Amino acid sequence: MKIGVRGHEIEIPHFSLASSVAFPNEVFKFAYTYNQPDKPISSVTIDLGDHSRRVSVTGENAKQVKATSNLIEKDLLRFSATIGGASFRRVAGVFLSVVFLTFLGLSGAWWWRTRIYSALGMLICSTVGLLLVLLLPWHRYLPGFALYQSYSPFLLIRYAPQMFFLILVAALLGIPFSYFLPRLRTERSRNYSL
């Protein structure tokens, strides 16, 4: 069995589930290989990590291989997340960086020219969003695979990925909101004055 912790891979030979191995609090890669030649199921390989999630079952009895493979897949599917992994983070990070950099440049130029508060709001939201995308450890918040042994009693630590995701969404929504809210107010004041 191999586990990945903070970029390091640890191999535990001859691992049995009954052994008393102390696991770290966070595991971001897990690989398990079972080999027993001349059996109906000769090998089972489970490789769960940031770049790939793979389960392989081989053996002589096709019916048992398919049943075992379906059972493992069904059990692991309960713990699967729809978003996460290196390729998702890469695509989403590039997209969000381009969006925030574009709005940072546009709102910065607009605020420099006009000194309107709505442009300042767009500038602040763009800066906060770009800093979140560039500085947060997204490999811990959106991993391809993660196994947590214990949870912190502190809400900020326990729900940090969800909180930072909501802040990122608020920064994204704050850009058009900062632009359109003052315009709606001026249109309403014009309608009342007529």
N, C-alpha and C positions, 0 to 999 in steps of 0.2 A: 504494500500500500504506500502511496505517496500523497503528501499533503503540501499545499503551498501556503506559506505564511509570510506576509510582508516582502514579497519578491524572492523569497528563498524556498527551495523545494526540499522537503524532509522525507526520507525513505525509511519505512518501518518494515523490515523483512519478517516473514513468518508471523504476520499479524493475525490474531484471532479476536473476535469480538469480546471474548471473556477476559482478555488481557487488560492489565491496568496501566494503560498509556494515558498520560495527562495531555489532553488536547488544549491548544491555545483557544482564546475566546473567539477569534475570527480566523476562518480558513477560507481562502479564495481559490483553491485548486484542490481537487480530490481525484485520485486515480487508484483504482483497485483492480488487481488481476488475480484471477483464480485459474489455475491450471491443474488438471488431473487427467492425464492421457488414459485411453482405454476405458472411458466411462461414457454413458449416453450423452452427457454434456461435458465436453472436454475442457472448455475454457469460457470464462466470463470476464469481460473487460468493461469497466465503467471508468470513463474519463470525463470529468466535469471541470471546466475551467473558464477563463475569460474569453478565450478565442473559440473554443468548441465544446460541445456537449455530445458525447458519443457513448453508446452502449452497444457492445458486440457480444453475441452468444454463438458459440460453435459447438458442434457435436455430431454424433452419428445418427441420433434419433431426431428426425425433422420435426415431429409433433412436439416432443419435449423442448426442443430448441425454441420453437415458435411460442409455446406456452410460457417458457421462462422469460423470453424476451418481452412478451406482452405484459407479463406480471411486473417486471422491473420497470418498464416504461410507464405503466399505469401508476405504480407507486411513486416514481420520481416526478410525474406530471403534476401531482398535487403541490409540489414545492417549486414549480417552475414560474418564472416571471415573464411577462410579455416584452418588457423593455429592459435593456441592459446588455452588457458585453462590449468588447473593444470596438467592433465595427459600428454599433449603434452610437456609442459615445463619440467616435471620430466623426461620423456624418452629422450628428446633431450638434457637436461642438463647432465644426466648421460653419454650418448653416447659421447657428446663433451668433457666432463671432462676426460673420459678414453682416448680419442684420444689425447687431448692436454697433459695429463700427460705422456702418452707413448712417444710421440715425444719430450717432455721436457726431459725425462730421457735419451732417445737415443741420442738426439742432444747434451745434456750436457756432456755425456760420450765421444761422438765423438769429441767435441770441446776440452775437457780436454786432450784427447790423442793426437790430431793432430794440434790444433790451426789453423784450416782452417776457412776462413771467411764464407764459405757456411754453415758450422756447426753453426757458430755464428748467421747467418741469421735465420736458423731453430730454434735455441734456443730463439731468440727474438720473432719470430712469435708465437712459442708455449707459451711463457710467456704471451704475450699480449692476445692471445686467451683464455688462462686459467683464466686470471684476468677478462676478459669480462664476461666469463661464471659465475664466482664465485661472482663478486662484483656488477654487475648491477642489478637494480630492475626489473627483467624480468616479475614479476607479473603485473607491470604497462605497459610494452611494449608488452607483449603477453597475454593479459587477455582473459578469456573465454567470458566475456561481459564487455563492457565499453561504457559509455555515457558521451560525453564531451559537456559541455554547451557553452564554448567559446574557441577560439584558441589564442595562443600567437602570437604576430606579429614577434617575434624573430624566425629566421629559425632554430637555434640550438635546441630550445625547441619544436617547432612545428614538426620538422622532426627527433627528437632524436631516435625513434625506428628504422627508416629506416637507419639512419647514423650508429648506432651501429651494425645493422645487416650487412651492407656493410663492416664495419671494421672487423667483425667476419669472413665474407667470405674471405676478403683479408688476414687475418691471416691464415685461413685454406689453401688458395691457395699459400700463401707465403712459406709454409713448403716445398712442392715438388719443387716449383720454385727456392728456395734457394739451393736445392740439385742438380737440373738438369742444371741450367744456367751455373755454372762454368764448368761442364763437357762438355757441348756443345761448350763452348769457347775453351777448350783445344783440343777437337776433330777437330774443324775448324782450329786451329793453326797447328795441326799435318798435316792436309790435305794440307795446304798452303806450309808447309815446304817440303813436298814430291814433 
